[in-house]
Amino acid sequence: MTTSPNQDPGRDLQYAAGNILVGGLTAGIASAIRGRPITTAVIQGSFGGAMSYLAKRITAENIPASGLVGRQLGAVGASIVRSAAFGSGLMVDTLVLPIGPLRAYVTPLDLGQSRVRVDLEEVAWLAHNLTQDGLKLNAAASLSSGSFVFTSEEGIRGFGDRASGRAAPGVLAVRLDERGQIPESVLAHERVHINQFDYLKITAGLPLEGAMWRGLRAENAGLLKYLEMGIGHWPFQWLVTGVWLPRSRQLFEVEAEYFETR
């Protein structure tokens, strides 16, 4: 019997440790910059990183609602890292949960302070896919995935005619196989990308945008109470993933490939 190399327990441990390390470093570095205690932040951030790893494992499973559960669990893990880095020191002072193009900020200790904002980047990606010829929204797959899933009978535009899938924050597209079905491995791969985008947004991008608006004294001015640009993660994504590298060697791709094939 042949075993996939990605089912090697050693590789499982490697990727789990990588996610834990990223969570701990994210929280520790941010806390050090802010002059806050580092040790507690690293421990808490590491826990959030472990949860993010588990969430990707669930997201890539071929069972009903695994994408939905995995995405929300991943958002909880990222929220723990965010709280360790920028919050009050509680395990999680604000849960940042993606709901379609909306983002719910839930404050467990004071639910009255919870709020919902519209992520304009995800709205833009959704509008883009809705207006593309040959792409169709699959409602059942979208509900199960916890993100908008579009399908096409041809190659997905953006990476050439032979591309089998594409993901953007909150939205993914896959090419149907010869039977007219969504390929399970491709869907798993792209759903992992959704979790990766969420992690960068919640732990880095959204805090950066918030700091910018606070600096301008405009955080709660007018429509900004209900809107966020959703693009603050772009520089972090460029640095972390190595977008200057060939696509097959970029960090996001390597990790998604691992979860897809394990």
SULGI-V106024 format. One record per helix or strand. SS is the DSSP state (~ for helix, > for strand). FROM is the first residue (numbers start at 0). TO is the last residue. If there is no record, write none. Layout:
BEGIN
ss = [SS SS]
from = [FROM FROM]
to = [TO TO]
END
This chain:
BEGIN
ss = [~ ~ ~ ~ > > ~ > ~ > ~ > > > > ~ ~ > ~ ~ ~]
from = [4 8 37 65 94 101 110 114 119 135 138 147 164 170 181 183 221 226 233 246 250]
to = [6 32 58 85 98 105 112 118 129 136 144 151 167 175 181 214 224 227 240 248 260]
END
